[in-house]
Amino acid sequence: MSAVFSLPLGTLCNMPFGRRFSGPAARPFMSTWRGISAACCAALSTGAFAQAVGGPPLWELGGIALGVSQQAYPGSDQQVNRAVPLPYFIYRGDVLRADRETAGIRALKTETFEIDVGFAGAFGAGGDTIDARKGMRTLGTLVELGPRLKWNLRAGPVGGRLSAEFPIRAVLDLSDKAAHRGWSFEPKLAYAGRSDSGWRYSASVSAIVADTGLAQTFYEVASSEATSQRPAYSAKRGLVAWRVGTTASRSLGRDWNLFGFARLDSVAGAANDSSPLVRRTTGATVGLGLTYTWLRSERVAFD
């Protein structure tokens, strides 16, 4: 199946762990990598350099060492574990952006609202690595594209900030002439703050919703794929999973940053929780990493 991990194209957020990852996990589950992205890039954008010059640089180039253990997909009973080095590139332009949240065009920004159009991707892989999907069709290289509204809410507790995001994304299969696989919607409420000791942290809660086409892509079992342990199943649109996550990061100097993240996914009450591909209600993702900034611009970002 498609790699569970993906980030916004043009940044580290786009670097997959490899095609060996499998399991029902593309756009609705691309947020897995988004959580990792938030932890990595929050560390990068708020390090010692940013504090010294009054803001993050316009662009950065560097590398990341990352270890992660993740549920293969919401509902899976298997973990995917990897320890990998990855390059990253960030660009924080006024209109063109490749940062921790998306890669694309920012159409509007005010103190309260932001609207952008971005895209991200996930590499496809076979299903033999995940027991629940052995012998099933391979999912291709998937790309998501669409608008997102970000609403910057009032200040939160302990000096932090609250925000809400409302992305709507189309999912295209590049391995099949950019065939449209469906739509996803992931409303999210997030909180971000900083402790007196220098730690940056965030917490978020979200719900992942898919239309019929996308739900079929990940949770349907065709009659030709049915076995005695995996009966045929017709997937339906609706809630894919609930998601709660947290990240933390700390500067270790001008160029080095430490970060960690954790997240719980639950398919309790989901539209396809009765699919034979769903074998566990709740699963966890945890990771720890270190970033190094090799090059950066002297010019400070627009915001």
C-alpha positions as CSV (number, residue, x, y, z in Angstrom):
1,M,0.0,0.0,0.0
2,S,1.0,3.6,-0.1
3,A,3.7,4.8,2.2
4,V,2.1,6.1,5.4
5,F,4.7,8.8,5.6
6,S,4.6,12.0,3.5
7,L,5.2,15.7,4.0
8,P,4.6,18.8,1.9
9,L,6.5,18.5,-1.4
10,G,9.6,20.7,-1.5
11,T,10.5,20.2,2.1
12,L,11.7,17.4,4.3
13,C,7.9,16.9,4.5
14,N,8.1,15.2,1.1
15,M,10.8,12.6,1.9
16,P,9.3,9.1,2.2
17,F,10.9,6.4,4.3
18,G,10.8,4.1,1.2
19,R,8.6,1.9,-0.9
20,R,8.7,-1.0,1.6
21,F,6.1,0.8,3.7
22,S,2.7,-0.6,3.0
23,G,-0.9,-0.5,4.3
24,P,-4.0,1.5,3.6
25,A,-2.4,4.9,4.0
26,A,-2.3,7.8,1.6
27,R,-4.0,11.2,1.8
28,P,-6.1,10.6,5.0
29,F,-2.9,9.1,6.5
30,M,-0.5,11.6,5.0
31,S,-1.2,13.5,8.2
32,T,1.1,11.1,9.9
33,W,4.0,12.7,8.2
34,R,2.4,16.1,8.8
35,G,2.8,15.5,12.5
36,I,6.4,14.6,12.0
37,S,6.8,17.7,9.8
38,A,5.4,20.0,12.4
39,A,7.8,18.7,15.0
40,C,10.8,18.9,12.7
41,C,10.2,22.2,11.2
42,A,9.0,23.8,14.4
43,A,12.4,23.0,15.8
44,L,14.1,24.5,12.7
45,S,12.0,27.7,12.5
46,T,12.3,28.6,16.2
47,G,15.9,27.8,17.0
48,A,18.7,30.0,18.3
49,F,19.3,31.6,14.9
50,A,15.6,32.8,14.7
51,Q,15.9,34.2,18.2
52,A,19.1,36.1,17.4
53,V,17.8,37.8,14.3
54,G,14.2,38.3,15.2
55,G,12.7,35.6,13.0
56,P,13.4,32.5,10.9
57,P,15.5,32.8,7.7
58,L,13.8,33.1,4.3
59,W,15.2,29.6,3.3
60,E,17.1,26.8,5.0
61,L,18.9,23.7,3.8
62,G,20.0,20.8,6.1
63,G,19.5,17.3,7.2
64,I,17.5,15.2,9.7
65,A,18.2,12.0,11.6
66,L,14.9,10.4,12.5
67,G,13.7,7.3,14.3
68,V,10.0,6.5,14.3
69,S,7.6,3.7,15.2
70,Q,4.1,4.0,13.6
71,Q,0.9,2.1,13.3
72,A,0.9,1.1,9.6
73,Y,-2.5,2.8,9.1
74,P,-5.5,3.7,11.2
75,G,-7.0,0.3,12.1
76,S,-3.8,-1.8,11.5
77,D,-2.5,-4.2,14.1
78,Q,1.1,-3.8,12.9
79,Q,3.8,-1.2,13.4
80,V,6.2,0.2,10.9
81,N,9.7,1.1,12.3
82,R,12.4,3.1,10.7
83,A,15.6,5.0,11.5
84,V,16.7,7.1,8.6
85,P,18.6,10.3,7.6
86,L,16.7,12.8,5.4
87,P,17.5,16.1,3.7
88,Y,15.2,19.1,4.0
89,F,14.6,22.4,2.3
90,I,12.4,25.2,3.5
91,Y,11.3,28.4,1.8
92,R,9.1,31.0,3.6
93,G,8.2,33.4,0.8
94,D,5.3,35.8,0.9
95,V,3.3,33.9,-1.7
96,L,5.3,30.8,-2.5
97,R,5.8,28.6,0.5
98,A,7.5,25.3,1.2
99,D,7.3,25.0,5.0
100,R,6.1,22.8,7.8
101,E,2.5,23.0,6.7
102,T,2.3,22.9,2.9
103,A,4.1,23.5,-0.4
104,G,2.2,25.8,-2.7
105,I,0.7,29.2,-3.0
106,R,-0.6,31.3,-0.2
107,A,-3.5,33.3,-1.6
108,L,-4.4,35.3,1.5
109,K,-2.9,36.1,4.9
110,T,-4.2,38.4,7.6
111,E,-3.7,38.4,11.4
112,T,-6.8,36.1,11.7
113,F,-7.1,34.0,8.5
114,E,-4.8,32.4,5.9
115,I,-5.8,30.6,2.7
116,D,-3.4,28.6,0.6
117,V,-3.4,26.0,-2.1
118,G,-0.9,23.3,-1.6
119,F,0.0,19.7,-2.4
120,A,1.8,16.7,-0.9
121,G,2.5,13.2,-1.8
122,A,3.1,9.6,-0.7
123,F,4.9,6.8,-2.5
124,G,3.1,3.6,-3.4
125,A,4.2,0.1,-2.4
126,G,3.0,-3.5,-2.4
127,G,0.7,-4.9,0.2
128,D,2.7,-8.0,1.2
129,T,4.4,-6.3,4.2
130,I,1.1,-5.9,6.0
131,D,-0.6,-9.1,6.8
132,A,-4.1,-7.7,6.5
133,R,-3.4,-6.7,2.8
134,K,-1.4,-9.6,1.6
135,G,-2.3,-10.4,-2.0
136,M,-4.3,-7.2,-2.5
137,R,-3.8,-4.7,-5.2
138,T,-0.9,-2.2,-5.1
139,L,-1.7,1.4,-4.5
140,G,0.3,3.8,-6.6
141,T,2.1,7.1,-5.9
142,L,-0.6,9.4,-4.6
143,V,-0.6,13.2,-4.6
144,E,-3.1,15.4,-2.7
145,L,-4.0,18.9,-4.0
146,G,-6.4,21.5,-2.7
147,P,-7.2,24.6,-0.6
148,R,-6.8,25.1,3.1
149,L,-8.2,27.7,5.5
150,K,-6.3,28.4,8.6
151,W,-8.0,30.4,11.4
152,N,-5.7,31.9,14.0
153,L,-7.8,32.0,17.2
154,R,-7.3,33.9,20.4
155,A,-4.3,33.4,22.7
156,G,-4.5,30.1,24.6
157,P,-3.5,29.1,28.1
158,V,0.1,29.6,29.4
159,G,0.9,32.2,26.7
160,G,0.3,29.8,23.8
161,R,-1.8,30.2,20.6
162,L,-4.9,28.4,19.3
163,S,-5.6,27.8,15.6
164,A,-8.0,25.8,13.5
165,E,-7.4,24.4,10.0
166,F,-9.8,23.2,7.4
167,P,-8.1,21.5,4.4
168,I,-10.0,20.0,1.5
169,R,-7.8,17.8,-0.8
170,A,-8.3,15.8,-4.0
171,V,-6.2,12.6,-4.1
172,L,-4.6,11.7,-7.5
173,D,-2.8,8.5,-8.5
174,L,0.2,9.4,-10.5
175,S,0.8,5.7,-11.3
176,D,-2.5,5.6,-13.1
177,K,-2.4,8.7,-15.3
178,A,-3.3,11.0,-12.4
179,A,-6.6,9.1,-11.9
180,H,-8.8,10.8,-9.2
181,R,-9.1,8.5,-6.2
182,G,-11.4,10.8,-4.1
183,W,-11.5,13.6,-1.6
184,S,-10.5,14.1,2.0
185,F,-11.3,16.7,4.7
186,E,-9.4,17.0,8.0
187,P,-10.6,19.7,10.4
188,K,-8.0,20.3,13.1
189,L,-7.8,22.3,16.3
190,A,-4.2,23.0,17.4
191,Y,-2.4,24.7,20.4
192,A,1.3,25.8,20.3
193,G,3.4,27.4,23.1
194,R,6.8,27.7,24.6
195,S,8.1,27.0,28.1
196,D,10.4,29.3,30.1
197,S,13.1,26.6,29.8
198,G,13.2,26.9,26.0
199,W,11.0,24.0,24.9
200,R,8.5,24.5,22.1
201,Y,5.5,22.3,22.2
202,S,2.2,21.8,20.5
203,A,-0.9,19.6,20.8
204,S,-3.7,19.0,18.3
205,V,-6.9,17.0,17.8
206,S,-8.5,16.3,14.4
207,A,-11.0,14.2,12.5
208,I,-10.2,12.6,9.1
209,V,-13.1,12.3,6.7
210,A,-13.1,10.6,3.2
211,D,-15.6,10.4,0.4
212,T,-16.7,7.1,-1.0
213,G,-14.0,6.9,-3.6
214,L,-11.1,7.4,-1.2
215,A,-12.7,5.1,1.4
216,Q,-12.9,2.4,-1.2
217,T,-9.3,2.9,-2.1
218,F,-8.1,2.1,1.4
219,Y,-10.8,-0.1,3.1
220,E,-12.6,-1.9,0.4
221,V,-12.0,-5.6,-0.3
222,A,-13.1,-6.8,-3.7
223,S,-14.6,-10.2,-4.2
224,S,-11.4,-11.2,-6.1
225,E,-9.3,-10.3,-3.0
226,A,-11.5,-12.0,-0.5
227,T,-10.2,-15.0,1.6
228,S,-11.5,-17.1,4.4
229,Q,-10.0,-14.6,6.9
230,R,-10.7,-11.5,4.8
231,P,-14.3,-11.4,3.5
232,A,-15.4,-9.0,0.7
233,Y,-16.3,-5.6,2.0
234,S,-17.9,-2.5,0.4
235,A,-16.4,0.7,1.9
236,K,-18.5,3.8,2.5
237,R,-17.8,7.5,2.9
238,G,-17.5,9.2,6.3
239,L,-15.1,9.3,9.3
240,V,-11.8,7.5,8.8
241,A,-10.2,8.2,12.2
242,W,-9.9,10.5,15.2
243,R,-6.4,11.8,15.9
244,V,-4.7,13.4,18.9
245,G,-1.1,14.4,18.7
246,T,1.7,16.3,20.5
247,T,5.2,17.6,19.5
248,A,8.1,19.1,21.4
249,S,11.4,20.6,20.3
250,R,14.4,22.4,21.7
251,S,17.3,24.3,20.3
252,L,20.8,22.8,21.0
253,G,22.6,25.7,19.5
254,R,22.7,27.8,16.4
255,D,22.4,24.8,14.0
256,W,21.2,21.8,16.0
257,N,17.7,21.1,17.2
258,L,16.1,18.2,19.1
259,F,12.5,17.2,18.5
260,G,10.0,14.4,19.5
261,F,6.4,13.6,18.7
262,A,3.6,11.2,19.7
263,R,0.1,10.6,18.3
264,L,-2.9,8.3,18.9
265,D,-5.2,7.3,16.1
266,S,-8.6,5.8,16.8
267,V,-11.2,4.3,14.4
268,A,-13.8,4.0,17.1
269,G,-17.1,5.0,15.4
270,A,-15.5,5.3,12.0
271,A,-17.5,4.7,8.9
272,N,-15.4,1.6,8.0
273,D,-14.5,0.2,11.4
274,S,-16.1,-3.1,10.3
275,S,-13.8,-3.5,7.3
276,P,-11.7,-6.7,7.6
277,L,-8.7,-4.5,7.1
278,V,-9.4,-2.8,10.4
279,R,-7.9,-5.0,13.2
280,R,-7.2,-2.6,16.0
281,T,-9.3,0.3,17.3
282,T,-6.4,2.5,18.6
283,G,-2.8,2.8,17.5
284,A,0.2,4.9,18.4
285,T,3.0,6.7,16.6
286,V,6.1,7.9,18.4
287,G,9.4,9.4,17.2
288,L,12.6,11.2,18.1
289,G,14.9,13.2,15.8
290,L,17.8,15.6,15.5
291,T,18.1,18.4,12.8
292,Y,21.1,20.2,11.5
293,T,20.9,23.4,9.4
294,W,23.8,23.4,6.9
295,L,22.9,26.6,5.0
296,R,20.5,29.5,5.6
297,S,19.7,32.9,4.1
298,E,20.7,36.0,5.9
299,R,17.4,37.5,4.9
300,V,14.6,37.0,7.4
301,A,11.3,35.4,6.3
302,F,8.3,37.6,5.5
303,D,6.5,36.4,8.6
